[in-house]
């Protein structure tokens, strides 16, 4: 286990969620509907739904919205969403994995390809970059859940594999099959997590300079603005100095 890692992704850039509150609500609601449709509509009996509901609560999605998304799936009148993964490269040789939930594969493919190509990147074939990432479980907690040592000890006891702590919060990494079991085990000590999901963790990172970083963040913001795109993972590393200059 390590107490710190250089892993960064779009979900942890300052202000990324605050700027796009309504869009985030839509994405979280879509995930709740898909999770409820794929399993039981009871969060206590459906780990994916439980994780989606917890993430929605952490983002202050109203309870009525959450229940409406679950009911939509239960009634069978929800759209048929398909999970799609795109892989490619961004500015500075950064590897990107783009996960989407869509009811129109052609629309999403066109939008993703256009966003990537207009911002210094290009899409590759399936498997072109994912071999450089590990498929793992990721549980996130706010900074107030505890100090780094307390979170580390709780994660170790719960069977996690790694922990990353910063002033912005805590990331607890698990094996794919242990994700929901570890998340449940951590609740008594740390409270409900902000999120519990499968993640793509890069095996190595690429240092990105100021020019490429500005274009990269524009690309990620464009993708994040698309309702169909749920998550963007990357192997980029941007220094604090560059982040400060970019504002």
C-alpha positions as CSV (number, residue, x, y, z in Angstrom):
1,X,0.0,0.0,0.0
2,X,1.1,3.6,-0.7
3,X,-0.2,6.7,1.0
4,X,0.2,8.8,-2.1
5,X,0.2,8.4,-5.9
6,X,0.4,10.7,-8.8
7,X,-2.8,9.5,-10.4
8,X,-5.1,12.3,-11.6
9,X,-8.3,12.4,-13.6
10,X,-11.0,14.8,-14.6
11,X,-13.2,14.0,-11.7
12,X,-10.6,15.6,-9.3
13,X,-9.8,18.8,-11.1
14,X,-11.0,21.7,-9.0
15,X,-14.3,23.1,-10.1
16,X,-15.0,20.4,-12.7
17,X,-18.2,19.3,-11.0
18,X,-19.3,22.7,-9.7
19,X,-19.3,24.2,-13.2
20,X,-21.5,21.5,-14.6
21,X,-24.0,20.8,-11.8
22,X,-27.1,20.2,-14.1
23,X,-25.1,18.0,-16.5
24,X,-23.7,16.0,-13.6
25,X,-27.3,15.5,-12.3
26,X,-28.2,14.1,-15.7
27,X,-25.3,11.7,-15.8
28,X,-25.8,10.4,-12.3
29,X,-29.5,9.9,-12.9
30,X,-28.7,7.9,-16.1
31,X,-26.4,5.7,-14.1
32,X,-29.0,5.1,-11.4
33,X,-31.6,4.1,-14.1
34,X,-29.1,1.7,-15.8
35,X,-28.1,0.2,-12.5
36,X,-31.7,-0.3,-11.4
37,X,-32.6,-1.8,-14.8
38,X,-29.7,-4.3,-14.8
39,X,-30.4,-5.6,-11.2
40,X,-32.9,-5.2,-8.4
41,X,-34.4,-1.7,-7.8
42,X,-33.3,-1.9,-4.1
43,X,-29.9,-0.3,-3.4
44,X,-29.4,-2.7,-0.4
45,X,-29.6,-5.6,-2.8
46,X,-27.9,-4.1,-5.8
47,X,-24.3,-2.9,-5.3
48,X,-24.1,-0.9,-8.5
49,X,-27.3,0.9,-7.7
50,X,-26.1,1.6,-4.1
51,X,-22.9,3.1,-5.5
52,X,-24.9,5.2,-8.0
53,X,-27.3,6.4,-5.3
54,X,-24.4,7.3,-2.9
55,X,-22.7,9.3,-5.7
56,X,-25.9,11.1,-6.4
57,X,-26.4,12.0,-2.7
58,X,-22.8,13.2,-2.5
59,X,-23.5,15.5,-5.5
60,X,-26.6,16.8,-3.7
61,X,-29.1,15.3,-6.3
62,X,-32.6,15.7,-4.7
63,X,-34.1,12.6,-3.3
64,X,-37.1,12.9,-5.6
65,X,-34.8,12.8,-8.6
66,X,-33.1,9.7,-7.3
67,X,-36.3,7.9,-6.7
68,X,-37.7,9.0,-10.1
69,X,-34.7,7.4,-11.8
70,X,-35.2,4.2,-10.0
71,X,-39.0,4.1,-10.6
72,X,-38.4,4.8,-14.3
73,X,-36.3,1.6,-14.6
74,X,-38.8,-0.4,-12.4
75,X,-41.7,0.5,-14.7
76,X,-39.8,-0.6,-17.8
77,X,-40.2,2.7,-19.6
78,X,-36.5,3.7,-19.4
79,X,-34.4,4.1,-22.5
80,X,-32.2,1.2,-23.5
81,X,-28.7,2.5,-22.7
82,X,-25.6,0.8,-24.0
83,X,-22.2,1.0,-22.3
84,X,-19.5,1.9,-24.7
85,X,-15.7,2.5,-24.2
86,X,-13.6,4.6,-26.6
87,X,-9.8,4.6,-26.4
88,X,-7.4,7.1,-27.9
89,X,-4.8,9.8,-27.5
90,X,-4.8,13.4,-26.5
91,X,-2.3,16.3,-26.7
92,X,1.2,15.4,-25.5
93,X,0.8,11.7,-26.2
94,X,-1.7,11.3,-23.3
95,X,-3.7,8.0,-23.3
96,X,-7.4,8.5,-22.8
97,X,-10.3,6.0,-22.0
98,X,-13.7,7.5,-22.5
99,X,-16.7,5.7,-21.0
100,X,-20.2,6.4,-22.2
101,X,-23.8,5.4,-21.6
102,X,-25.9,6.0,-24.7
103,X,-29.2,5.3,-26.4
104,X,-27.7,6.2,-29.8
105,X,-24.4,4.6,-30.6
106,X,-23.9,6.6,-33.9
107,X,-24.6,10.0,-32.2
108,X,-22.1,9.3,-29.4
109,X,-19.4,8.0,-31.7
110,X,-19.6,11.1,-33.9
111,X,-19.6,13.5,-30.9
112,X,-16.7,11.8,-29.2
113,X,-14.6,11.5,-32.4
114,X,-15.3,15.2,-33.3
115,X,-14.3,16.4,-29.8
116,X,-11.1,14.4,-29.8
117,X,-10.0,15.3,-33.3
118,X,-10.7,19.1,-32.8
119,X,-8.6,19.2,-29.7
120,X,-5.3,17.7,-30.7
121,X,-6.1,14.0,-30.3
122,X,-7.2,10.9,-32.2
123,X,-9.2,7.8,-31.4
124,X,-7.6,4.4,-31.6
125,X,-8.9,0.9,-31.9
126,X,-10.4,-1.0,-28.9
127,X,-7.5,-2.0,-26.7
128,X,-5.1,0.6,-28.1
129,X,-4.4,2.2,-24.7
130,X,-6.3,0.1,-22.1
131,X,-3.3,-2.3,-21.9
132,X,-1.5,0.6,-20.1
133,X,-4.1,0.8,-17.4
134,X,-5.2,-1.5,-14.6
135,X,-8.9,-2.2,-14.1
136,X,-9.5,-1.6,-10.4
137,X,-12.2,-0.5,-7.9
138,X,-12.2,3.1,-6.7
139,X,-13.9,4.4,-3.6
140,X,-13.8,8.1,-3.0
141,X,-14.3,9.9,0.3
142,X,-14.3,13.7,1.1
143,X,-11.4,15.1,3.1
144,X,-13.7,15.4,6.2
145,X,-14.0,11.6,6.4
146,X,-10.7,11.5,8.4
147,X,-7.0,12.3,8.2
148,X,-4.7,10.3,5.9
149,X,-3.5,8.0,8.6
150,X,-7.0,7.1,9.8
151,X,-8.2,6.5,6.3
152,X,-5.2,4.4,5.5
153,X,-5.7,2.2,8.6
154,X,-9.4,1.8,7.9
155,X,-8.7,0.9,4.3
156,X,-6.0,-1.6,5.3
157,X,-8.4,-3.3,7.7
158,X,-11.2,-3.4,5.1
159,X,-9.0,-5.2,2.5
160,X,-8.2,-2.3,0.1
161,X,-5.0,-2.4,-2.0
162,X,-3.9,1.2,-2.1
163,X,-4.9,4.7,-0.7
164,X,-4.3,8.2,-2.1
165,X,-5.0,11.1,0.2
166,X,-4.8,14.9,-0.6
167,X,-6.4,18.1,0.6
168,X,-9.3,17.4,-1.8
169,X,-10.2,14.0,-0.4
170,X,-9.3,10.3,-0.3
171,X,-9.2,7.6,-3.0
172,X,-9.3,4.0,-1.9
173,X,-8.3,1.4,-4.5
174,X,-9.5,-2.2,-4.5
175,X,-9.4,-5.3,-6.6
176,X,-12.4,-5.3,-9.0
177,X,-14.2,-8.1,-7.2
178,X,-13.7,-6.5,-3.8
179,X,-15.1,-3.0,-4.6
180,X,-18.5,-3.2,-3.0
181,X,-17.4,-5.4,-0.1
182,X,-14.7,-2.9,0.9
183,X,-17.0,0.1,0.4
184,X,-19.5,-1.4,2.9
185,X,-16.7,-2.3,5.3
186,X,-15.5,1.3,5.3
187,X,-18.8,2.9,6.0
188,X,-18.8,2.5,9.8
189,X,-15.5,4.2,10.1
190,X,-15.6,6.8,7.3
191,X,-19.3,7.3,6.5
192,X,-20.9,6.8,3.1
193,X,-18.5,7.2,0.2
194,X,-19.0,9.9,-2.4
195,X,-18.5,7.3,-5.1
196,X,-17.7,3.6,-5.6
197,X,-17.0,2.6,-9.2
198,X,-14.8,0.5,-11.5
199,X,-11.9,2.7,-12.6
200,X,-9.0,2.7,-15.1
201,X,-5.7,3.4,-13.2
202,X,-2.7,4.2,-15.3
203,X,0.4,2.0,-14.8
204,X,2.6,5.0,-15.6
205,X,1.9,8.7,-16.1
206,X,2.9,11.2,-18.8
207,X,4.1,14.7,-17.7
208,X,2.2,17.3,-19.7
209,X,3.5,20.9,-20.2
210,X,1.4,24.1,-20.1
211,X,0.6,24.3,-23.8
212,X,-0.6,20.7,-24.1
213,X,-2.3,20.8,-20.7
214,X,-4.5,23.7,-21.8
215,X,-5.6,21.8,-24.9
216,X,-6.0,18.6,-23.0
217,X,-8.3,20.2,-20.4
218,X,-10.3,21.8,-23.2
219,X,-10.7,18.3,-24.8
220,X,-11.8,16.8,-21.5
221,X,-14.2,19.6,-20.8
222,X,-15.8,19.2,-24.2
223,X,-16.2,15.4,-23.6
224,X,-17.5,16.1,-20.1
225,X,-20.2,18.4,-21.5
226,X,-21.6,15.6,-23.6
227,X,-24.5,13.9,-21.8
228,X,-23.6,10.5,-23.1
229,X,-20.0,10.6,-21.7
230,X,-19.9,9.3,-18.1
231,X,-16.2,9.4,-17.3
232,X,-12.9,10.3,-18.9
233,X,-9.7,8.5,-17.6
234,X,-6.2,9.6,-18.5
235,X,-2.6,8.9,-17.7
236,X,-1.6,12.6,-17.6
237,X,0.4,14.2,-14.8
238,X,0.2,18.0,-14.6
239,X,2.4,19.8,-12.1
240,X,1.0,22.2,-9.5
241,X,3.0,25.0,-11.1
242,X,1.3,24.4,-14.5
243,X,-2.1,24.1,-12.8
244,X,-1.6,27.5,-11.1
245,X,-0.6,29.2,-14.4
246,X,-3.6,27.7,-16.1
247,X,-5.8,29.1,-13.3
